[in-house]
Amino acid sequence: MGSGIKEILSEIVDLWMDINGVNGIALSQKDGVDCLLVTVDTLTPEVEKTIPSVYKGFAVELLETGAIIAEESR
């Protein structure tokens, strides 16, 4: 992964994590090209409208995962 996309991730993570329904943001690849992966509880029109499909030249992929809940460690 290039340093440029890592800087972009640092720039957007706090902002996009505040969007209702977003539960994670990560670096990924699609067809061998760096992209941003945004996981959401439910893929809603509001989320699709708020998060761009391309940000600063990098594709943004939305992935519906359902709710992610941390379990207590044993």
N, CA and C of each residue as an Amber inpcrd file, in Angstrom:
protein
   222
   0.8460000  -1.1860000   0.0000000   0.0000000   0.0000000   0.0000000
   0.8860000   1.2420000   0.0000000   0.5100000   2.1720000  -0.8140000
   1.2680000   3.4060000  -0.9010000   1.0500000   4.2980000   0.3080000
   2.0190000   5.1590000   0.5720000   1.8920000   6.0580000   1.7230000
   0.7820000   7.0790000   1.5100000   0.4750000   7.4230000   0.2600000
  -0.5840000   8.3920000  -0.0180000  -1.9380000   7.9360000   0.4820000
  -2.2650000   6.6710000   0.2450000  -3.5700000   6.1740000   0.6880000
  -3.6060000   6.0560000   2.2110000  -2.4720000   5.7690000   2.8290000
  -2.4250000   5.7040000   4.2950000  -2.6780000   7.0810000   4.9070000
  -2.1450000   8.1210000   4.2830000  -2.3930000   9.4850000   4.7570000
  -3.8660000   9.8490000   4.5990000  -4.4620000   9.4360000   3.4940000
  -5.8870000   9.7030000   3.2700000  -6.7250000   8.9810000   4.3100000
  -6.3800000   7.7340000   4.6240000  -7.1080000   6.9930000   5.6550000
  -7.0470000   7.7450000   6.9800000  -5.8740000   8.2290000   7.3530000
  -5.7350000   8.9880000   8.5980000  -6.5980000  10.2460000   8.5800000
  -6.7170000  10.8500000   7.4100000  -7.4850000  12.0800000   7.2500000
  -8.9910000  11.8530000   7.4110000  -9.4860000  10.7110000   6.9350000
 -10.9430000  10.5030000   6.8990000 -11.4970000   9.6400000   8.0180000
 -10.6660000   8.8670000   8.6970000 -11.1880000   7.8570000   9.6090000
 -12.1040000   8.4510000  10.6810000 -11.6950000   9.4920000  11.3550000
 -12.5390000  10.0670000  12.4080000 -13.8120000  10.6760000  11.8300000
 -13.6870000  11.3460000  10.7010000 -14.8380000  11.9940000  10.0730000
 -15.8730000  10.9660000   9.6140000 -15.4290000   9.9440000   8.9060000
 -16.3690000   8.9540000   8.3680000 -16.9010000   8.0110000   9.4460000
 -16.1160000   7.7470000  10.4830000 -16.6070000   6.8780000  11.5690000
 -17.7580000   7.5380000  12.3250000 -17.8800000   8.8550000  12.2360000
 -18.9930000   9.5640000  12.8750000 -20.2940000   9.4500000  12.0890000
 -20.2490000   8.9050000  10.8840000 -21.4600000   8.7370000  10.0770000
 -22.2630000   7.5650000  10.6240000 -23.5290000   7.7950000  10.8690000
 -24.4050000   6.7630000  11.4220000 -24.3890000   5.5120000  10.5430000
 -24.0770000   4.3770000  11.1530000 -24.0740000   3.1060000  10.4440000
 -22.7090000   2.6250000  10.0200000 -21.7140000   3.5080000   9.9820000
 -20.3540000   3.0970000   9.6140000 -19.7260000   2.4030000  10.8240000
 -19.1890000   1.2020000  10.6010000 -18.5660000   0.4990000  11.7250000
 -17.0930000   0.1790000  11.5010000 -16.5460000   0.5670000  10.3590000
 -15.1240000   0.3550000  10.1390000 -14.6380000   0.9560000   8.8370000
 -13.3530000   1.2960000   8.7960000 -12.7140000   1.8220000   7.5960000
 -11.3320000   1.1860000   7.5190000 -10.9900000   0.6910000   6.3440000
  -9.7130000   0.0010000   6.1990000  -9.1390000   0.2490000   4.8130000
  -7.8680000  -0.0950000   4.6740000  -7.2260000  -0.0950000   3.3690000
  -7.4770000  -1.4580000   2.7400000  -7.7130000  -1.4640000   1.4410000
  -7.9840000  -2.7090000   0.7450000  -7.4630000  -2.6020000  -0.6720000
  -7.7540000  -3.6040000  -1.4770000  -7.4290000  -3.5660000  -2.8960000
  -8.5890000  -4.1450000  -3.6820000  -8.8110000  -3.5650000  -4.8530000
  -9.8090000  -4.0900000  -5.7850000  -9.1200000  -4.2060000  -7.1390000
  -9.1120000  -5.4060000  -7.6800000  -8.4430000  -5.6600000  -8.9580000
  -6.9770000  -5.2290000  -8.9170000  -6.3240000  -5.4350000  -7.7640000
  -4.9110000  -5.1230000  -7.6210000  -4.5860000  -3.6550000  -7.4140000
  -5.6160000  -2.8260000  -7.2190000  -5.4210000  -1.3910000  -7.0390000
  -5.8670000  -0.9960000  -5.6300000  -5.0620000  -0.1590000  -4.9580000
  -5.4040000   0.2990000  -3.6100000  -6.7630000   0.9940000  -3.5930000
  -7.5350000   0.7410000  -2.5390000  -8.8150000   1.4290000  -2.3530000
  -9.1070000   1.5360000  -0.8600000 -10.1460000   2.2660000  -0.5390000
 -10.6210000   2.4080000   0.8390000 -11.8560000   1.5370000   0.9950000
 -11.9180000   0.7650000   2.0580000 -13.0550000  -0.1060000   2.3410000
 -13.7920000   0.4440000   3.5480000 -15.0810000   0.6920000   3.3790000
 -15.9120000   1.2090000   4.4620000 -16.9680000   0.1590000   4.7660000
 -16.9520000  -0.3620000   5.9970000 -17.9570000  -1.3520000   6.3850000
 -19.0890000  -0.6430000   7.1120000 -20.3140000  -1.0690000   6.8030000
 -21.5020000  -0.4450000   7.3680000 -22.4520000  -1.5050000   7.8800000
 -23.2510000  -1.1190000   8.8950000 -24.2750000  -2.0310000   9.4140000
 -25.2260000  -2.4250000   8.2910000 -25.8160000  -1.4100000   7.6810000
 -26.7840000  -1.5820000   6.6040000 -26.4830000  -0.5500000   5.5260000
 -26.4450000  -0.9880000   4.2920000 -26.1770000  -0.0870000   3.1870000
 -27.4510000   0.6840000   2.8590000 -27.5060000   1.9250000   3.3260000
 -28.6950000   2.7610000   3.1560000 -28.4330000   3.8450000   2.1070000
 -29.4850000   4.4240000   1.5400000 -29.2990000   5.5380000   0.6180000
 -28.5420000   6.7040000   1.2700000 -28.7550000   6.9270000   2.5580000
 -28.0650000   8.0060000   3.2770000 -26.5500000   7.7710000   3.2840000
 -26.1380000   6.5240000   3.5730000 -24.7100000   6.1950000   3.5770000
 -24.1460000   6.3430000   2.1680000 -24.8520000   5.8250000   1.1890000
 -24.3870000   5.9170000  -0.1980000 -24.2720000   7.3660000  -0.6660000
 -25.1540000   8.2190000  -0.1660000 -25.1300000   9.6370000  -0.5270000
 -23.9940000  10.3780000   0.1890000 -23.6930000   9.9780000   1.4130000
 -22.7160000  10.6800000   2.2440000 -21.2750000  10.3030000   1.9050000
 -21.0270000   9.0400000   1.6230000 -19.6630000   8.5670000   1.3550000
 -19.4630000   8.4820000  -0.1560000 -18.4630000   9.1760000  -0.6770000
 -18.2530000   9.1840000  -2.1250000 -17.7370000   7.8390000  -2.6390000
 -17.9510000   7.5600000  -3.9130000 -17.4520000   6.3180000  -4.5150000
 -15.9620000   6.4280000  -4.8700000 -15.4800000   7.6580000  -4.9680000
 -14.0550000   7.9280000  -5.1930000 -13.6770000   9.0960000  -4.2900000
 -12.5460000   8.9560000  -3.5900000 -12.0720000  10.0280000  -2.7270000
 -10.5970000  10.2660000  -3.0150000 -10.2760000  11.4740000  -3.4530000
  -8.9030000  11.8800000  -3.7690000  -8.2050000  10.8680000  -4.6820000
  -8.9480000  10.3870000  -5.6690000  -8.3880000   9.4870000  -6.6680000
  -8.4290000   8.0150000  -6.3170000  -8.8760000   7.6650000  -5.1160000
  -8.9480000   6.2660000  -4.7090000 -10.4080000   5.8120000  -4.6510000
 -10.6670000   4.6170000  -5.1780000 -12.0120000   4.0540000  -5.1080000
 -12.3840000   3.8030000  -3.6570000 -13.6650000   3.9730000  -3.3600000
 -14.1970000   3.6990000  -2.0250000 -15.2390000   2.5910000  -2.1850000
 -14.9950000   1.4700000  -1.5310000 -15.9040000   0.3410000  -1.5820000
 -16.7320000   0.2990000  -0.2990000 -18.0360000   0.1290000  -0.4360000
 -18.9200000  -0.0130000   0.7190000 -19.2590000  -1.4880000   0.8790000
 -19.1660000  -1.9920000   2.1040000 -19.4520000  -3.3930000   2.3880000
 -20.4280000  -3.4730000   3.5510000 -21.5880000  -4.0480000   3.3000000
 -22.5910000  -4.2280000   4.3560000 -22.2220000  -5.4640000   5.1750000
 -22.0020000  -5.2660000   6.4740000 -21.5560000  -6.3610000   7.3450000
 -22.5630000  -6.7170000   8.4210000 -23.5710000  -5.8670000   8.6250000
 -24.4190000  -6.0250000   9.7920000 -23.7030000  -5.4020000  10.9740000
 -24.3440000  -5.4340000  12.1040000 -23.7480000  -4.8390000  13.3040000
 -22.5300000  -5.6320000  13.7470000 -21.5010000  -4.9300000  14.1320000
 -20.3010000  -5.5620000  14.6760000 -20.2330000  -5.2240000  16.1580000
 -20.2430000  -6.2480000  16.9810000 -20.2660000  -6.0650000  18.4290000
 -19.0670000  -6.7950000  19.0310000 -18.2950000  -6.0740000  19.8300000
 -17.1310000  -6.6770000  20.4860000 -17.5880000  -7.5890000  21.6170000
 -16.9660000  -8.7420000  21.7150000 -17.2390000  -9.6590000  22.8110000
 -16.2500000  -9.4030000  23.9310000 -16.6700000  -9.6970000  25.1300000
 -15.7580000  -9.5690000  26.2730000 -14.7020000 -10.6330000  26.1750000
 -13.4690000 -10.2660000  26.5530000 -12.4090000 -11.2700000  26.5530000
 -12.5780000 -12.1490000  27.7830000 -12.1030000 -13.3490000  27.6590000
 -12.2780000 -14.3060000  28.7570000 -11.0440000 -14.4120000  29.5890000
